[in-house]
Amino acid sequence: MLFTNPDFSAYMEQLAGSSQGGHIATRQYAPGAMLLRQGENIHHVYIIREGITKCYMREENGKDFIFEFLGQGEVTGELEVIRKAACLCTIEAITPVSAWAIPRDLFSSWLYKDATLNRLVMEELATRLAQTCIRASYQQIYPLEYGLLRFLVLIDQQQLHLSKKDIAGYLAISVRSFNRTVKQLREKKVLATEGLQLHLSEQQLEALLRRFDD
């Protein structure tokens, strides 16, 4: 859900302090600001130094589908450099964000010349592909209640504060479906009557989630 990449972050700190660091800028973004916009050509590749962004695609009907939330060390724009294409998704800050910015052509050149950078990017792409497959299988196999509960557990563990719209976008459902599912979980006394706090002990929650596997 919230991806971070400490190895990439550490390597960027190293690059920024090296003789090549003069080519790397640090940019600041307020919540709601866009690092990249779907359909536009990119000029820089960004690696998140601090903060959290959401990566999403806007469908023709105006609904947003959120692929992932990206945190420290996550790279954005690398796929567009490799594909030589416009932005597939929008990257939007949901907290104050600080990001390293590398010019597109320079990043492309480094991919060929810098074995460490190349390895980090390839590992990043492989991890995202694997997580996308796992997520798709969960959405096909398990009911919405299960997916929402799992997501709420992750939000609590990672201390994230997300809007209902963003949660619905990540689960690929409408806000109406989200509200209906929340109501059902409250009626079952799984969620508190206000907010999205779980109303179960850890043992009770695990027992409930196991029922979906039966």
C-alpha positions in Angstrom: 0.0 0.0 0.0 2.5 2.6 1.1 5.7 1.9 -0.8 9.1 3.1 0.5 12.5 2.3 -0.8 15.3 2.9 1.8 18.0 1.6 -0.6 17.1 4.1 -3.3 16.8 6.9 -0.8 20.3 6.1 0.6 21.8 6.0 -2.9 20.2 9.3 -3.8 21.8 10.9 -0.7 25.1 9.5 -1.9 24.6 10.9 -5.5 23.5 14.3 -4.2 26.7 14.6 -2.2 28.9 13.5 -5.1 30.4 15.4 -8.0 27.2 14.6 -9.9 25.1 16.3 -7.2 25.0 19.6 -9.1 22.6 18.1 -11.6 20.1 17.1 -8.9 17.7 19.6 -7.6 15.5 19.4 -4.5 11.9 20.5 -4.8 9.2 21.1 -2.3 5.5 20.4 -2.8 2.5 21.2 -0.7 -0.4 18.8 -0.3 -2.5 18.7 -3.5 0.5 19.7 -5.7 1.3 17.6 -8.8 4.7 16.2 -9.4 3.6 14.6 -12.7 0.4 14.8 -14.6 -1.3 12.0 -16.5 -1.0 12.5 -20.3 1.8 15.2 -20.1 5.4 14.8 -21.2 7.9 14.7 -18.3 10.9 16.9 -17.9 12.3 15.4 -14.7 12.3 12.1 -12.8 11.5 12.5 -9.1 12.6 10.4 -6.2 10.7 11.2 -3.0 13.0 12.4 -0.2 10.3 13.0 2.4 6.5 12.8 2.5 3.8 10.8 0.8 2.2 11.0 -2.7 -0.5 9.1 -4.4 -0.1 7.6 -7.9 -3.4 7.4 -9.7 -5.1 7.3 -13.2 -8.2 9.3 -14.0 -10.7 7.4 -16.1 -12.8 8.9 -18.8 -15.8 9.0 -16.4 -13.8 11.2 -14.1 -13.1 8.6 -11.4 -9.7 8.1 -10.0 -8.1 4.7 -9.7 -5.2 4.8 -7.2 -2.4 2.4 -7.9 -0.3 3.0 -4.8 0.8 5.5 -2.2 4.5 6.3 -2.6 6.8 7.4 0.2 10.5 7.9 0.9 12.8 6.6 -1.8 10.2 5.9 -4.4 11.0 6.9 -7.9 8.4 8.4 -10.3 8.7 9.1 -14.0 11.2 6.3 -14.6 8.6 4.3 -16.6 8.0 7.2 -18.9 11.8 7.6 -19.5 12.1 3.9 -20.4 9.0 3.9 -22.6 9.7 7.3 -24.1 6.0 8.1 -23.5 3.8 10.7 -21.8 2.9 10.2 -18.1 0.7 7.1 -17.5 -0.4 8.4 -14.1 -0.6 11.5 -12.0 1.6 11.8 -8.9 0.0 14.1 -6.3 1.4 15.1 -2.9 -1.0 14.2 0.0 1.4 15.5 2.6 4.2 18.1 2.3 6.7 16.4 0.0 10.4 17.0 -0.7 11.7 15.3 -3.8 15.0 15.0 -5.7 14.5 16.1 -9.4 16.8 14.7 -12.1 16.5 16.0 -15.7 14.9 13.3 -17.9 17.7 13.0 -20.4 20.3 12.8 -17.7 18.4 10.1 -15.8 18.1 8.1 -19.1 21.9 8.4 -19.6 22.6 7.3 -16.0 20.4 4.3 -16.5 22.9 3.0 -19.0 26.1 4.1 -17.3 25.3 3.6 -13.6 24.9 -0.1 -12.7 23.6 0.6 -9.2 21.0 3.0 -10.4 19.9 0.6 -13.1 19.6 -2.2 -10.6 17.6 -0.1 -8.1 15.1 0.9 -10.9 14.7 -2.7 -12.1 14.1 -3.9 -8.6 11.6 -1.2 -8.1 9.6 -2.1 -11.2 9.7 -5.8 -10.4 8.4 -5.1 -6.9 5.5 -3.0 -8.2 4.6 -5.6 -10.8 4.5 -8.3 -8.1 2.4 -6.2 -5.8 0.0 -5.3 -8.5 -0.6 -9.0 -9.3 -1.1 -9.8 -5.6 -3.6 -6.9 -5.2 -5.5 -7.9 -8.3 -5.8 -11.5 -7.1 -7.1 -10.4 -3.7 -9.7 -8.1 -5.3 -10.9 -11.1 -7.5 -11.0 -13.7 -4.7 -12.2 -11.9 -1.6 -15.3 -9.8 -0.9 -15.1 -6.0 -0.5 -15.5 -6.2 3.3 -12.3 -8.3 3.5 -10.4 -5.8 1.3 -11.5 -2.8 3.3 -10.6 -4.4 6.6 -7.2 -5.4 5.4 -6.7 -1.8 4.1 -7.8 -0.3 7.4 -5.3 -2.4 9.3 -2.5 -1.2 7.0 -3.6 2.4 7.4 -3.5 2.0 11.2 -0.1 0.3 11.1 1.5 2.9 8.9 -0.3 5.8 10.7 -1.8 7.2 7.5 -4.7 9.7 7.3 -6.6 9.2 4.0 -9.9 10.6 2.8 -12.8 8.2 2.0 -12.4 9.2 -1.6 -8.7 8.0 -1.6 -9.6 4.8 0.1 -12.4 4.1 -2.4 -10.0 5.0 -5.2 -7.5 2.5 -4.0 -10.1 -0.2 -3.6 -11.4 0.6 -7.1 -15.0 1.2 -5.9 -17.3 4.2 -5.7 -17.6 6.3 -2.6 -21.2 5.1 -2.4 -20.0 1.5 -2.2 -17.4 2.4 0.3 -20.1 4.1 2.5 -22.4 1.1 2.2 -19.6 -1.3 3.2 -18.7 0.9 6.2 -22.3 0.9 7.3 -22.5 -2.9 7.1 -19.3 -3.3 9.2 -20.7 -0.8 11.8 -23.9 -2.8 12.0 -21.8 -5.9 12.7 -19.9 -3.9 15.3 -16.6 -4.4 13.5 -16.1 -0.7 13.1 -16.7 2.1 15.7 -19.9 4.1 15.1 -17.8 7.1 14.2 -14.7 7.2 12.0 -13.0 4.1 10.7 -11.5 2.8 13.9 -11.7 -1.0 14.3 -14.0 -2.1 17.1 -12.3 -5.5 17.6 -9.3 -6.7 19.5 -6.4 -8.0 17.4 -7.4 -11.6 18.1 -11.0 -11.0 17.1 -9.9 -9.3 13.9 -7.7 -12.2 12.9 -10.5 -14.7 13.6 -12.8 -12.6 11.4 -10.4 -12.4 8.6 -9.8 -16.2 8.7 -13.4 -16.7 8.1 -13.0 -15.3 4.6 -10.4 -18.0 3.8 -12.8 -20.8 4.8 
